[in-house]
Amino acid sequence: MDESVLYSSLKVLSELLMKHYGSKVIMLIDEYDVPLAKAYENDYYDEMVFIIRNLFEQALKTNDSLQFAAFYPSVGQWCGEK
């Protein structure tokens, strides 16, 4: 997959949803920290940070289709799990 397609995927999805339903999108991003933790454990953290940064930047910063977004970390983060 072309990286630009990946980075713009959430923005394109929200644009299509807004077009279909006629209202802005609420984006709920659950367990966003899990891929980062796995990447850290497996020595590809910098690459994952780059991907997630670009994905969220496209989806959240310049997205007229977005009403708001909320991030929810994994449950373990709240319970003190490692």
Summary of the structure (lengths in Angstrom):
residues: 82
radius of gyration: 14.4
end to end distance: 32.6
largest distance: 42.8
contacts: 188
relative contact order: 0.22
helix: 61%
strand: 16%
